[in-house]
Amino acid sequence: MVTENRATGTTDFDWRTFLLRWSGEWADALPDDEVRDADDEAARRSRWLGFPPASEERIAAMEERLGRRMPPSYRSFLRVTDGWRHAGGFVWLLAGTADARWHDNASGLADLYEEYLEEDAEPEERREAGVWRRGLQLDVESDATYVLLDPEDVDEDGEWAVWTWASWRADAPERHRDFRAFMEAMFREFHSLRAHRTDGGPEFVNATTRELDARVEEARRDALRGDWETALKKLDEAKGYGRPRAAGLGDQIRRMLGLTYMVYFPGLVTDPRYASELLPPLVAAHAGRSHDDSVLTYHLRGADEALMSRARATLDQVRAGTYRYTAPGPFGEAVDRARELARRGDTDQAWRALIDALPLWQPLGPDHIAPLGWLADPLLGPLLTPERSRELLSTPRGGESGEAPSRAPDLDPPGLDWLADPDRGTGRRGYRFVLVEEVAPEDLPGRLGDGDAQDAGLGKPVTVSEARHQQLRGTGGVWSSSSSDQPVMAVGRAGAGWSFAFDGDPDPFTPERFVSPAAAAAAATRAVVVWADLSGRRDEPFFHLSVARDGVEEYAFTYAEGELRRTGDVPPALDPDRFLAGPAAVAEAERPLLRAVAEHFGVRLPRHALLNGRLPTVVSRSWTRPPEDGEALFVWTRVG
């Protein structure tokens, strides 16, 4: 519908071909009960929604009457038809040369929009509000819908923007860049409304629907080959016309990109073939933003009772953090490996396990283009980042071949340096952790726990913030120097041969009553304890390191309240005099100290798992001894 103007070298829109197609498809799809009048019946018989062309004399007379030359796309439209019937679903007659008129606030909308303008409103806002006074009205008969050409919103080609407003739509008017864009949008609206009809009428199949459905199928294969950007463009175009597969396929790409707003997998999520993949991410997105489950029910309308029961069960699992994603075949085996790696904090390796197995993944049916169910898994979902989402979507899968994408960068830096970053995000009062050598994370409760905690095993995976809230619930939300300090600590792997327990938001430090858990954790092995805040997050910076072997503390040092105390033979690599020699050095000591600990013991802590993921927990024995006779007691109540 676009032709080359050989005389000028410009590209002109072929209005006649476009409008003839529109008219024919409208006529074929019009049921008898929607024929409004004799004009509709005549248009259906003639297969033409337009009128005779407007002559140059009529166009010139119109422009003289209105005092303005019309924009190019509207002028070229008039030379094909002097007006138009059924522009979309809600404008029954569009103006030609005789009926176009200045709106001059006939709707009263200028008063409405000007009333809500702030004194410091931007010029663009004032211009948009003023269109209802200066605009050229094109709607002649409509369903409470206004269509205005804006003579002050003009582009470099002399085209005027078109503004539309309907009382039953959103409050904000909709802008189209020019008259041609408006008419193309109305053609899409006609198609979308007809495609979604469920009350019978002629079958809606025509040249446009066949072309679009073929592009949807092309897009599906594009997506499986890894060309998701091309696929999404094709799918969004077809979605605008209401093609039934386009939205469900496109939503799979959008959800993998991290989008949840207006992503509902329509037409697919209620299909039992795809429920295992599409239902969990839909439910997870709902659980994260709403407690009104009728909203979820609405988006699952049409589902049978078995699927609704499955949706309710999945919602309960997601909210409880117990949902577990599974998949068939080799990809499912990789999912299981990835979950175990993520449980231990090895999120980079977990991601590699998933992405390396992705070429072996097979869709559940012809409308499935990516594995999505794992996004709702509390351990696997946090693996996704924007870079990783693009890597996954760019990876050929489902039996299709294509170019391998570039690898998304790993997220965990080596060592412990990242704990000194100002925006590390784990808490406000420093951090503390225990490292235990040659001991699995599952065995830490027996070494760090006290009483029942020793036999309770690891707690379910939670975020660091949830672990802190769990601790506060256990103490009634109160910090007290008279109560035991038993943190709920995240647990995982700390590099080759080491496990860790980490608390990212400790209670206030009390040096005189502190008891290191290193010795208790070091039975028949070695354990390291660090408790630090040297970055000014507290009034008084402090740092503690203690190392124990075979149940006995070998050495330790503590910097607190401006003093350095040590016991045992501290190795030269960790000698605190190298890092804490004077107030000026203390302020810069945190990163070098952490680097020295990491290098000396060959350890690391997983940044992504601690900041963004979920890890099992252990309730540690107290890090604070009971108060002795004569010691003052203080109680802090946490607010918020």
N, C-alpha and C positions, 0 to 999 in steps of 0.2 A: 503493500500500500504506500510505498515511498518511491517516487520516481525522480530521475535526474532531469533538471532543466538545462538542456544543452545550450540554450542561448545565453544563460547567465552563469552557468557552472554551479548553481546552487541546487540544493535538494528540496523538493516540494512534496508535501503530503498529498497522497492520492485520495482526496475526499470521496470521490464517487465510488471507487472500489470499496472503501471502508464502509460507507453508508449503505451501499447495496447489500453487502454481507450482513450488516446489522439488521436491515429491514427484512431480509429473507429469513434469518434465524428467528427474529421476533415473530414473523407470520407463522412459521412452522410450529412454534412453541405455544401459541396463544390458544387457550381453551375457549370454548364457546361462552362460558359463563364470565369471562373477563373482557368481552367485547363491550366497551362502554357506550358506544354510539355508532351512528352510521358512518362517521369518519373513520373509526377504528375498523369497521367491516370493509370499507373501501380500501384502506391501507393494507389489510390482510389479503384482499383479493389481488391488489396490484403489486404486493410485496415491496411497498415503498412507503416509508414513514415520513418522507419529506414533502416538499412542494416544488413547483416550478422554480428554476433558477432566477435569481435577482439580476436584472440587467445592471450595467454600469451606471445608467441614468438613475435607477432606483437607489442604488447604493450611494451615489453622489447626493441625491435628494435627502436621503436619510442623514448623511454626514452634515449637510447644510442645516437641517432641522436641529440636529444635536450640537452643532458647533465644533465637532471634533472629527478628525479622520479616524476610521476604525482600525484596530490592530490587524496585522496581516493574516493571521490564521482565521479570524472571524470573517474578514472580507472574502478570503478564498472559499470558506464554507458557504457564504451567501451566494457566491457565483455558481454553486452546485444546487443549493436548495434555500429558498427564502423562508427559513424556519424549520422546526423539527418537532415531531410528536414523540412522546415517551422517551425522554432523555433520562435513562436509568429507570428506577422504579417509582419515583416520586415527583418528577416534573413531567406533566402530561403534555404541555405545549411550551416550546421554546421560541423566543421572539425572532422574527425576521426583520426586514427593513421597516415595516409599518409599526411594529409593536414595541421595539426597544425604546426605553425611556429612562430618564434620569430618576433614580430612586428617591432622592431628596427626603430621606428619613421617613418614607411612607410607612415603614414597619415599626417605627419608634425605637429601633435597636440602637441608634446613635445615642439616644438619651440613656439607655441602659448601660452601654459600654463606657460612655464618658463619665457617668456617675461613679464608676468604680476605678477610674484612673487616679493614681496617686499624684501628689504634687510634683514629685521627682520622676514621673514616668518617662521612660525612654522615648525618643522621637518615633521609633518603630511602633511602640504601643499606641501612641497618639494617632499615627497614620492608620493603623488597623481599625481603631475606633471610629475614625472619620470616614471610612469607606461607605458607611450607611447614609451619609449625606451626599457624597460626590459620585457614588458608583452608578454604572449603567445597568439597569435591571433587565435581565433576559427572561426570567420566568414569567409566563403569561397565565398558565393554569398549573397548579401544583398542590401537593399535599403539605401545606404549611412550610414550604421550602422556598428560600430566596436564592437567586443566582445573580451575582453582580460582577461586571467587568470593572476593574479599578484603573482609571486613567492616570493615577499618580504612582502606580506600582508597575513600572515599565522597564523591560530589560533592554539589552543592547540591540536587539533585533526589532525593537518597537512593539513587542508583544505586551499586552496588559494581563496582569494576573486576574484570575477568577476566584471569587470568594463565594462559598455556599454556606447556608445556615438553615437548620431545620429545628423546629421547636421540640421535637421528640428525640433529638440526638444530643451529643455532648454540648455543653455551654459554648465552647470555643468554636468559632467558624473554621471551616476548612479551606485552605488555600491551594489553588492549582496554578502552575507557573504560567499557563496561557490557555486560550480557548480550546486548542487542540488537546492539551493534557486533560482538561475538564471533560471533553467528549469521550476521550479514551477511558477515563475513569467511569463515566456513565455506562459505557459499553460493558466494562467489567462488572459494574453493579447489576446491570440487566442479567448478565450471565450468572453471577453469584446467586442472585435471588431465584432465578429459574432452576439452577442446579440443586438448590436446597429445598425445593418444593417437595412436599410429601403427600399432597392431596390429589394425586392423579394428574391428568392432563396428558398431552402428547409427550412421547419420549423425547428427552432433550439431548439429542445427538445431532451434530452438524459438523461442518468443516472445522470450525474453531475448536470445538470440544475434542475432535479427533487429533488435531494438531497438538493441543495442549496435553492430552493424555499420552501421546507419543513422547513428548518432552519430559513428562513425569517419569516414564519408564527409562528414558535416557539418563535422567537425573539419578534414578536409583542405582544404575550401573556406574555412573560417575562417582557417586558416593562410595560404593564398594571398592572402586579402584583407587580411592584416596583423594579424588578431586572434589572435595566437599564444598569449596567456594562456588565452583561452577554449578554443582548440584543444587546448592541453596538458592542461587539466583533463579534457576529454572523452576524450582519448587515454589518459590515465593511468587513468581509470575503466575503460575498455574493456580496457586492459592487465591490470588486476587480474583480469579474467574470462578472460584468455588469448586474447582475440580476435587473430587472426593478423596483421592489418595494424597494430595499435595500437602495438606496441613499436617497429617500424621507423620509423613516421612520427614518433612522439614522440621517438625518439633523434635525429632530424634537428634538432629544435628544441633538445634538450638539448645537442647538440654545438655548435650555433651559439652557445649561451649560454656556451660555454667548458668544459662538463663533458665528462670523458672516462671517469670511473669507471663501469663497468657500462653503457657505451654501445657497442653492437655492431651496430646496424641488423639485427636478426635477421630472416631471411626475405627481405631485400632486398639485402644486400651481396653475396650469391652469385648474384644475378640479373644476367646480362650487360647488361641494359638500364641498370642503375644503377651498374655497377662503376666507371665513370670518375669519378663524383661521390662515392660512399660508400666505396670501397676506400682512396683516399689518406688521408682523415682517420683511418680506423681504423688503417691502417698507421703513420701518423705518431704517433698516441697510443701504440701498442705500442712503437715505436722509442724513444720518450721515457722509457719506464719498465721495459723488460724486454729482456734479450738472449736469453731462451729463446723461440725462434721457434715452438716447439711450441704455445705459448699462442695465437699468432696462427693457427696451423693449426687448432686446436680451434674457434676462433670462425668459421672458414671451412669447417667441416665441411659436406659436401654439395656443395662447389664442384667443377667439373670441372677437369681438368688444365690447360686453357688459362687459366682464371682463377687457379689456384694459381701458374702460371708468371708471370702478370701481377703477382700479389701479391708474389712474391719479387723481381721486377725493381723494382717500386715501392718496396719496403723498402730495396733497395740504393741507389736514387736518393735517398730521404729521408735515409738515414744519411750519404750523401756530400754532401748539400746541393745536389743537381743536379735534383731533381724540378721539373717545370715544368707548371703547370696550364693547360689550354686548354679552351675552350668554343665551341660553334658560334654563328654569327649575330652580331648587333650586340653582344650581351653579351660574346661572346668577343673582339671587337675592343676593347671597353673594358677587358677583362682585360689585353690586351697593352699598352695605354696605361698602365694602372695599374702594371704591373710595371716599365716603363721609368721612370716617375716615382719609384717606390719605390727603384729601383736608384740614383737620384741623390739620395735622401734626402728627396724631396718627398712625405712620407707623407700629409699632409692632402689634397693634390691627388690622390694615388693613390686615397685612400678616396672622394673625391668622384666620380672617374671610375667607380668600381665602383657606388656607390650610385645615381648618376644614371642609369646604364644598367640598373639592376635591373628596372624595370617592363617592359623588353623581354625579360627572361629567360623561357625556356620550360622547363617540366619535361621530363625524359626519359621519363616515363610517369606513370600514374595514382597512383603511390605516391612521388612525388618532390615535395617542397614547398619546397626551398631549395637554392641552389648551395653545395656544401660542399667540393668538391675543392680550392679555392684555399687552404683552411686549412692544407694540407700544403706549399704552395709556400713556399720559404724567404724569398722577398721579400714575398709577399702575406700570408702567415699572420700576421706580426707587426702588421699593420694593425688586427687585431681588438682591441677593448677591450669591457668590459661595456656601455658606453653605445652603442657602435657595433653590437654584436650585437643590442641591442634595436631600434636604428634599422632594421637590415636586416630583422629579423623583422617589424617593423611596416610595412614598405613593401609595398603591393600589387604583385603580380607574377603571371606565368603567365597573363595574360589576364583576371585578376580585377580588379575596381575596389574602391576603398576610400579612406579618408581618409589623406592624406599625413602621415607622422609628423613629430614635431619633430626637428630636426637635432642630431646629436651634436656636442658642442663640438670645435673643432680642438685638436690636441695640441701644436703647436709655437708657443711664444711668439715674438714678434719679437726680433731682436737677439741678444745674447750673455749677457744678465744671468743666465740660468739656470745658467751654469757656476759661479756663486758660491754656489749653493744648497748648504747643508751635506749634503743627501741626494742630490746630483746623480747619484751612483752610477757614475761613469765610472772611478774609480780612487782610489788612496790617496796618490799623490804628485803632485798637481796635474794639469796637462794642457798640451798644446802643439798648435798648429795653424798651417798655412800657408794663406793665401788668395791666389789668383792671379786676376787680372782678365782677362776676355775670353778665357778658355781653358777648353775643355771638360774634364770630369773624365778622359775617356779619354786626354787629352794630358799629364796630370800625370806619368806615369812618365818621359817624356822630359825633364822639367824637374827632377824631384826625385830620380829614380833615379840610380844610379851603375853603370857597367859594364853587365853583362848585364841589370840591372833596367830600364835605359832602353828596351830592345827587348822586354822580356817582356810588356808590356801590363799591364792591371789583373788582380789576382788575383780569384778567385771571391768572391762576397759572403759575409762572415762577420760575427759579432758583434764588438764591441770586445774582449770578453774572449777570444774565439777568436783575434783578431789578436795579442793579447798573448802567448797561449800559442804561437802560431806563431813569434813573435819569439824566445821563450825556447828553443824547440826548435832554432832556428837558431844559438843561441849556447851550447847545452849547458846552459841554465838558469843561466848565470852572468852577473852584471853586473861589468864590469871597467873601471877607469879606463884600462887599457892597451889595451882593445879598442875598435873603432869602435862608435859609437852609431847604429845603422841601424834605426830603428823601423819596424814594419809599421803603416801608417797607413790609417784608413778614409777613403774618398774619396766626394765627392758635390758637390751644388750648395750654394752659400752665399748664395743670393739672386740677384737680377737681375744677370747679367753676371759672377758670381764662382763659382769652384770652390774646394773646400777639401780638405785632407788633415789628419786629426785623430788624435792619439795621446792616449788618456785615462788612461794609466798610465805616464808616462815613467820612465826610469832616474834615479837620483839626479843632481841638477844639479851640474855642475862649472863655475862661472863662468869660471875662468881658462883653460879649454880649449874653451869653447863657440864654435862657428862657426855663424852663422846661415845657413840655406839660402835666404834671401830673394834675394840677388843672383843665384844660379844659376837660381832659378825665374822671374826677372823679365825674361828675354830678350824684347825687343820688347813689353813690357807692364809691369805693376806687380804687386808681390807684398808681402804683409804676413806677418810671423811674430810669434806671441805664444807665450811660455812662462811659465806663471804658477802660483804657489801662495802666496797671501797670507792664507789662511784658517786657518793654524795646523795644517795637516796635516803640516807639516815643522817641525823645530826652528828653521830659519832661513827666514823668508819671502823670496820673491823674485818679481820680475816683469821680463820682458824684452819689448820691442817693437822690431822693426826693419822698415823700409820701404825697398824698392828699386824702381828704375825703369830699364828698358832695360839690365839686367845690372849696375847700379851701386847700391850702398847709398846712399840719400839721407840718412837719419837713423836714430838708434836710441838707446835708453836701457835701462839694466839696473839694477835695484835688487837687491842681494845682500849678505848679511853686514852689513846696516845701512848700506851706502853706495850712493849713486846716481851712476852714470856715464852720460855722454851723448856722442853724436857727431852732427854735422850740425845742421841748423836744424829743430828739432822744432816743428810747428805749435802755435799757442796752445791749440787745442782738446785737444791731447794732451800738453801741457806737464806733465812728471811732478811739477814743484813744486806743481801744483794738487792732486795726489792723495797725494804721499808726503812731505809736510813734517812729519817727526817720527814717532816710534814709535807714538803714539796714532792718527795718521792712517793709518799703514800697515795697521793691523788692519781698518780700514773701507774701504780703498782699492779692493779687488778689483771690487766691483760698479760703482762709478763709472768706473773705468778701462775695464771691458768695455763699459759703456754709451757711453763716449766713442769707443771704437774702432768700435763698431757704427754709431753715428750719423755719424762722420766718413767712413767708407768705404761705408756703406749695405749692410752685410752681416748675415748671421744664420747660425746653425748649427742643424741640425734635431735637436732634443732627442729626439723619439720614435725616429727612425731610429738615433741613436747609442746610446740607452739600451736599446731594445727590439728594434730591427730588425737587418738585415744589410746591409752595404755592401761594394762592391768595395774592394780594398786596393792600396797601392803600397808597395814597400820603398824607403824614403828613403835618400839618401846620408847619410854620417855627419854628425851634428851636433857631433861632438867631434874636435878636431885630434889628431894623434899626440903622445905625450909628447916633450918636448924633453930634451936632455941635463941630467942632474941632477935631474929631476923625480921625486918619489916615485910609486910605483905602488900602487894599492889594488885589491883584488878583493872583491866582495860576492857571496855565493852565496845565491840565493833559495830559501827553504824554503816549500813549499806553493804 
